[in-house]
Amino acid sequence: MKYRFQKEEKLKSRKLIERLFSEGKSVSSFPVKVFFLPLADAQFHQATFAVPKRSFKLAVARNRIKRQMREAYRLHKHLLSHNNGPKFALLFLYISKDKPQYAHVISSMKQLLNEKIA
């Protein structure tokens, strides 16, 4: 099993991110909220990560939280994969006002990927 987070799996399209907020469904498991939208003809799940500037003024803090969420997703994305199932565009949003413990990020990511999406 490959635990890579490849270039094809990164969501970068502004139009698709706007569609996620307008048309997508959302589910939360504190401290992470995920917006998801099924993709019609995609080979991979595509994911992006966001931390609000309003909650964390310093870029160092925002980047650390995004790095922790990316790592938790990378290690547990196999829970989301079904070989012939639908592929999703995912936006993970950190909703807490406090700096996270990595264990909390991992547990909420596992819960979101394992149970809530699809």
MDAnalysis code that builds the backbone (N, CA, C; Angstrom):
import MDAnalysis as mda
import numpy as np

u = mda.Universe.empty(354, n_residues=118, atom_resindex=np.repeat(np.arange(118), 3), trajectory=True)
u.add_TopologyAttr("name", ["N", "CA", "C"] * 118)
u.add_TopologyAttr("resid", np.arange(1, 119))
u.add_TopologyAttr("resname", ["MET", "LYS", "TYR", "ARG", "PHE", "GLN", "LYS", "GLU", "GLU", "LYS", "LEU", "LYS", "SER", "ARG", "LYS", "LEU", "ILE", "GLU", "ARG", "LEU", "PHE", "SER", "GLU", "GLY", "LYS", "SER", "VAL", "SER", "SER", "PHE", "PRO", "VAL", "LYS", "VAL", "PHE", "PHE", "LEU", "PRO", "LEU", "ALA", "ASP", "ALA", "GLN", "PHE", "HIS", "GLN", "ALA", "THR", "PHE", "ALA", "VAL", "PRO", "LYS", "ARG", "SER", "PHE", "LYS", "LEU", "ALA", "VAL", "ALA", "ARG", "ASN", "ARG", "ILE", "LYS", "ARG", "GLN", "MET", "ARG", "GLU", "ALA", "TYR", "ARG", "LEU", "HIS", "LYS", "HIS", "LEU", "LEU", "SER", "HIS", "ASN", "ASN", "GLY", "PRO", "LYS", "PHE", "ALA", "LEU", "LEU", "PHE", "LEU", "TYR", "ILE", "SER", "LYS", "ASP", "LYS", "PRO", "GLN", "TYR", "ALA", "HIS", "VAL", "ILE", "SER", "SER", "MET", "LYS", "GLN", "LEU", "LEU", "ASN", "GLU", "LYS", "ILE", "ALA"])
u.atoms.positions = np.array([
    [0.845, -1.175, 0.000],
    [0.000, 0.000, 0.000],
    [0.894, 1.242, 0.000],
    [0.593, 2.169, -0.880],
    [1.384, 3.390, -0.983],
    [0.736, 4.491, -0.132],
    [1.561, 5.134, 0.664],
    [1.078, 6.194, 1.540],
    [1.456, 7.567, 1.017],
    [1.612, 7.712, -0.291],
    [2.035, 8.990, -0.847],
    [0.839, 9.920, -1.046],
    [1.115, 11.200, -1.043],
    [0.112, 12.210, -1.360],
    [0.598, 12.880, -2.639],
    [0.222, 12.290, -3.762],
    [0.776, 12.673, -5.053],
    [0.160, 13.957, -5.583],
    [0.794, 14.477, -6.618],
    [0.358, 15.724, -7.231],
    [-1.068, 15.615, -7.772],
    [-1.436, 14.474, -8.311],
    [-2.773, 14.276, -8.871],
    [-3.854, 14.285, -7.798],
    [-3.464, 14.052, -6.558],
    [-4.417, 13.989, -5.457],
    [-4.636, 15.342, -4.779],
    [-3.891, 16.364, -5.182],
    [-4.010, 17.680, -4.557],
    [-5.046, 18.507, -5.301],
    [-5.954, 19.075, -4.574],
    [-7.005, 19.912, -5.146],
    [-6.506, 21.345, -5.217],
    [-6.439, 21.887, -6.443],
    [-5.910, 23.234, -6.632],
    [-6.865, 24.135, -7.407],
    [-7.903, 23.582, -7.976],
    [-8.816, 24.342, -8.825],
    [-9.708, 25.267, -7.998],
    [-9.615, 26.565, -8.261],
    [-10.445, 27.531, -7.537],
    [-11.929, 27.316, -7.823],
    [-12.262, 26.964, -9.060],
    [-13.660, 26.738, -9.422],
    [-14.234, 25.555, -8.648],
    [-13.457, 24.500, -8.533],
    [-13.927, 23.323, -7.812],
    [-14.038, 23.608, -6.309],
    [-13.134, 24.402, -5.777],
    [-13.206, 24.761, -4.357],
    [-14.443, 25.619, -4.091],
    [-14.759, 26.530, -5.004],
    [-15.988, 27.326, -4.862],
    [-17.222, 26.441, -4.935],
    [-17.203, 25.454, -5.849],
    [-18.321, 24.504, -5.932],
    [-18.465, 23.702, -4.655],
    [-17.349, 23.346, -4.022],
    [-17.400, 22.616, -2.753],
    [-18.179, 23.396, -1.705],
    [-17.915, 24.709, -1.606],
    [-18.613, 25.518, -0.615],
    [-20.077, 25.737, -0.980],
    [-20.384, 25.863, -2.264],
    [-21.767, 26.161, -2.649],
    [-22.630, 24.904, -2.773],
    [-22.111, 23.839, -3.377],
    [-22.914, 22.648, -3.651],
    [-22.580, 21.451, -2.766],
    [-21.386, 21.450, -2.174],
    [-20.923, 20.278, -1.443],
    [-21.608, 20.080, -0.110],
    [-21.518, 18.876, 0.394],
    [-22.033, 18.546, 1.719],
    [-20.886, 18.667, 2.707],
    [-21.232, 18.862, 3.964],
    [-20.183, 18.970, 4.971],
    [-20.513, 18.108, 6.181],
    [-19.446, 17.627, 6.803],
    [-19.541, 16.809, 8.000],
    [-18.397, 17.242, 8.906],
    [-18.634, 17.234, 10.210],
    [-17.548, 17.630, 11.095],
    [-17.339, 16.615, 12.205],
    [-16.103, 16.524, 12.599],
    [-15.687, 15.765, 13.760],
    [-14.620, 16.628, 14.416],
    [-15.003, 17.281, 15.506],
    [-14.160, 18.323, 16.091],
    [-12.738, 17.837, 16.273],
    [-11.751, 18.556, 15.845],
    [-11.645, 19.930, 15.387],
    [-11.562, 20.091, 13.863],
    [-11.983, 19.085, 13.101],
    [-11.881, 19.159, 11.640],
    [-13.267, 19.049, 11.018],
    [-13.515, 19.887, 10.025],
    [-14.751, 19.838, 9.253],
    [-14.347, 19.543, 7.815],
    [-15.100, 18.677, 7.152],
    [-14.767, 18.332, 5.771],
    [-15.955, 18.662, 4.867],
    [-15.651, 19.314, 3.754],
    [-16.621, 19.552, 2.686],
    [-16.285, 18.557, 1.594],
    [-17.304, 17.872, 1.057],
    [-17.013, 16.890, 0.017],
    [-18.041, 16.967, -1.092],
    [-17.592, 16.605, -2.276],
    [-18.409, 16.660, -3.481],
    [-17.968, 15.507, -4.375],
    [-18.883, 14.655, -4.838],
    [-18.475, 13.566, -5.730],
    [-17.988, 14.120, -7.070],
    [-16.927, 13.510, -7.574],
    [-16.383, 13.886, -8.873],
    [-16.811, 12.848, -9.897],
    [-17.234, 13.310, -11.053],
    [-17.776, 12.403, -12.063],
    [-16.696, 11.523, -12.690],
    [-15.691, 12.103, -13.267],
    [-14.709, 11.315, -14.017],
    [-13.296, 11.589, -13.518],
    [-13.052, 11.234, -12.270],
    [-11.726, 11.422, -11.684],
    [-11.137, 10.064, -11.338],
    [-9.824, 9.982, -11.398],
    [-9.151, 8.734, -11.056],
    [-8.784, 8.670, -9.576],
    [-8.599, 9.837, -8.970],
    [-8.159, 9.902, -7.577],
    [-9.090, 10.804, -6.775],
    [-9.089, 10.595, -5.458],
    [-9.705, 11.567, -4.566],
    [-8.790, 12.785, -4.570],
    [-9.371, 13.977, -4.543],
    [-8.571, 15.191, -4.492],
    [-8.868, 15.910, -3.188],
    [-7.810, 16.335, -2.500],
    [-7.980, 16.951, -1.182],
    [-7.167, 18.227, -1.065],
    [-7.701, 19.143, -0.267],
    [-6.987, 20.353, 0.105],
    [-7.293, 20.652, 1.573],
    [-6.476, 21.509, 2.165],
    [-6.551, 21.753, 3.600],
    [-6.530, 23.251, 3.858],
    [-7.323, 23.701, 4.832],
    [-7.421, 25.130, 5.113],
    [-7.492, 25.376, 6.616],
    [-6.863, 26.474, 7.023],
    [-6.914, 26.940, 8.405],
    [-7.228, 28.428, 8.335],
    [-8.272, 28.900, 9.032],
    [-8.658, 30.316, 8.916],
    [-7.637, 31.262, 9.528],
    [-7.389, 32.333, 8.800],
    [-6.465, 33.362, 9.263],
    [-7.038, 34.121, 10.456],
    [-8.346, 34.146, 10.546],
    [-9.013, 34.820, 11.658],
    [-8.674, 34.156, 12.995],
    [-8.526, 32.833, 12.988],
    [-8.244, 32.110, 14.226],
    [-6.757, 32.070, 14.558],
    [-5.906, 31.997, 13.526],
    [-4.465, 31.895, 13.719],
    [-3.784, 32.964, 12.872],
    [-3.338, 34.009, 13.514],
    [-2.763, 35.158, 12.803],
    [-1.410, 34.838, 12.181],
    [-0.618, 34.017, 12.847],
    [0.725, 33.725, 12.363],
    [0.713, 32.602, 11.336],
    [1.391, 32.830, 10.222],
    [1.456, 31.832, 9.152],
    [2.138, 30.553, 9.625],
    [3.063, 30.678, 10.558],
    [3.760, 29.509, 11.091],
    [2.762, 28.547, 11.735],
    [1.838, 29.069, 12.496],
    [0.837, 28.233, 13.171],
    [-0.113, 27.603, 12.156],
    [-0.568, 28.404, 11.173],
    [-1.478, 27.868, 10.146],
    [-0.799, 26.760, 9.345],
    [0.442, 26.968, 8.963],
    [1.156, 25.962, 8.169],
    [1.394, 24.682, 8.955],
    [1.660, 24.799, 10.241],
    [1.867, 23.606, 11.063],
    [0.586, 22.773, 11.143],
    [-0.537, 23.435, 11.335],
    [-1.810, 22.717, 11.430],
    [-2.134, 22.047, 10.096],
    [-1.912, 22.755, 8.997],
    [-2.150, 22.154, 7.677],
    [-1.236, 20.960, 7.449],
    [0.008, 21.063, 7.892],
    [0.950, 19.956, 7.757],
    [0.475, 18.744, 8.560],
    [-0.046, 18.986, 9.757],
    [-0.557, 17.886, 10.578],
    [-1.780, 17.237, 9.928],
    [-2.676, 18.055, 9.361],
    [-3.867, 17.494, 8.708],
    [-3.479, 16.710, 7.454],
    [-2.521, 17.220, 6.675],
    [-2.055, 16.504, 5.484],
    [-1.469, 15.150, 5.850],
    [-0.678, 15.124, 6.909],
    [-0.058, 13.873, 7.332],
    [-1.112, 12.879, 7.817],
    [-2.075, 13.335, 8.568],
    [-3.147, 12.443, 9.041],
    [-3.949, 11.907, 7.858],
    [-4.227, 12.753, 6.868],
    [-4.945, 12.306, 5.669],
    [-4.114, 11.300, 4.892],
    [-2.841, 11.588, 4.723],
    [-1.959, 10.716, 3.952],
    [-1.891, 9.312, 4.556],
    [-1.859, 9.233, 5.870],
    [-1.753, 7.936, 6.534],
    [-3.071, 7.172, 6.571],
    [-4.197, 7.870, 6.467],
    [-5.497, 7.205, 6.624],
    [-6.415, 7.328, 5.415],
    [-5.897, 7.762, 4.280],
    [-6.755, 7.916, 3.100],
    [-7.213, 6.574, 2.551],
    [-6.535, 5.492, 2.923],
    [-6.967, 4.174, 2.468],
    [-8.344, 3.813, 3.021],
    [-8.773, 4.427, 4.109],
    [-10.109, 4.182, 4.662],
    [-11.198, 4.701, 3.721],
    [-10.853, 5.691, 2.919],
    [-11.800, 6.310, 2.001],
    [-11.880, 5.562, 0.680],
    [-10.810, 4.896, 0.325],
    [-10.714, 4.299, -1.010],
    [-11.541, 3.027, -1.132],
    [-12.399, 3.060, -2.100],
    [-13.080, 1.863, -2.569],
    [-12.722, 1.800, -4.043],
    [-12.290, 0.652, -4.512],
    [-11.712, 0.556, -5.858],
    [-12.602, 1.135, -6.944],
    [-13.870, 0.778, -6.953],
    [-14.769, 1.258, -7.999],
    [-15.777, 2.271, -7.481],
    [-15.618, 2.713, -6.265],
    [-16.548, 3.671, -5.680],
    [-16.337, 5.062, -6.242],
    [-17.214, 5.989, -5.875],
    [-17.070, 7.360, -6.381],
    [-15.843, 8.032, -5.784],
    [-15.265, 8.912, -6.560],
    [-14.129, 9.715, -6.102],
    [-14.658, 11.069, -5.649],
    [-14.005, 11.661, -4.665],
    [-14.493, 12.888, -4.057],
    [-13.465, 14.008, -4.136],
    [-13.973, 15.221, -4.186],
    [-13.172, 16.417, -3.932],
    [-13.402, 16.748, -2.462],
    [-12.329, 16.910, -1.709],
    [-12.416, 17.090, -0.266],
    [-11.712, 18.372, 0.149],
    [-12.332, 19.114, 1.053],
    [-11.685, 20.274, 1.651],
    [-11.782, 20.109, 3.160],
    [-10.629, 19.971, 3.793],
    [-10.570, 19.812, 5.242],
    [-10.317, 21.176, 5.863],
    [-11.213, 21.586, 6.763],
    [-11.139, 22.893, 7.395],
    [-10.961, 22.702, 8.898],
    [-9.966, 23.361, 9.455],
    [-9.718, 23.290, 10.894],
    [-10.604, 24.322, 11.577],
    [-11.469, 23.900, 12.496],
    [-12.487, 24.807, 13.042],
    [-12.258, 25.217, 14.488],
    [-11.247, 24.695, 15.134],
    [-10.998, 25.055, 16.525],
    [-10.205, 26.356, 16.609],
    [-10.255, 27.003, 17.751],
    [-9.495, 28.230, 17.980],
    [-8.155, 27.950, 18.655],
    [-7.940, 26.713, 19.106],
    [-6.731, 26.345, 19.834],
    [-5.808, 25.517, 18.957],
    [-4.519, 25.571, 19.256],
    [-3.556, 24.744, 18.537],
    [-3.825, 23.279, 18.878],
    [-3.805, 22.407, 17.876],
    [-4.218, 21.024, 18.113],
    [-3.097, 20.137, 18.645],
    [-3.517, 19.095, 19.305],
    [-2.637, 17.976, 19.583],
    [-2.742, 17.058, 18.365],
    [-1.634, 16.534, 17.927],
    [-1.637, 15.701, 16.728],
    [-2.568, 14.495, 16.892],
    [-2.658, 13.950, 18.093],
    [-3.529, 12.793, 18.344],
    [-4.995, 13.140, 18.082],
    [-5.417, 14.365, 18.408],
    [-6.799, 14.781, 18.151],
    [-7.065, 14.904, 16.654],
    [-6.088, 15.419, 15.933],
    [-6.231, 15.564, 14.482],
    [-6.350, 14.186, 13.833],
    [-5.519, 13.255, 14.258],
    [-5.564, 11.900, 13.700],
    [-6.899, 11.234, 13.997],
    [-7.376, 11.333, 15.234],
    [-8.626, 10.649, 15.582],
    [-9.812, 11.236, 14.825],
    [-9.871, 12.551, 14.680],
    [-10.994, 13.133, 13.943],
    [-10.892, 12.814, 12.458],
    [-9.678, 12.767, 11.907],
    [-9.495, 12.420, 10.499],
    [-9.916, 10.978, 10.247],
    [-9.529, 10.074, 11.137],
    [-9.947, 8.668, 11.013],
    [-11.462, 8.558, 11.021],
    [-12.090, 9.253, 11.969],
    [-13.539, 9.185, 12.098],
    [-14.223, 9.726, 10.842],
    [-13.735, 10.835, 10.318],
    [-14.333, 11.415, 9.105],
    [-14.174, 10.497, 7.909],
    [-12.988, 9.974, 7.703],
    [-12.731, 9.153, 6.514],
    [-13.384, 7.779, 6.627],
    [-13.467, 7.262, 7.829],
    [-13.985, 5.906, 8.014],
    [-15.504, 5.846, 7.972],
    [-16.179, 6.792, 8.603],
    [-17.618, 6.651, 8.796],
    [-18.455, 7.676, 8.031],
    [-18.038, 8.893, 8.034],
    [-18.946, 9.963, 7.685],
    [-19.108, 10.248, 6.195],
    [-18.028, 10.119, 5.430],
    [-18.102, 10.467, 4.002],
    [-18.664, 9.286, 3.229],
    [-19.519, 9.583, 2.274],
    [-20.138, 8.618, 1.358],
    [-21.325, 7.941, 1.945],
])
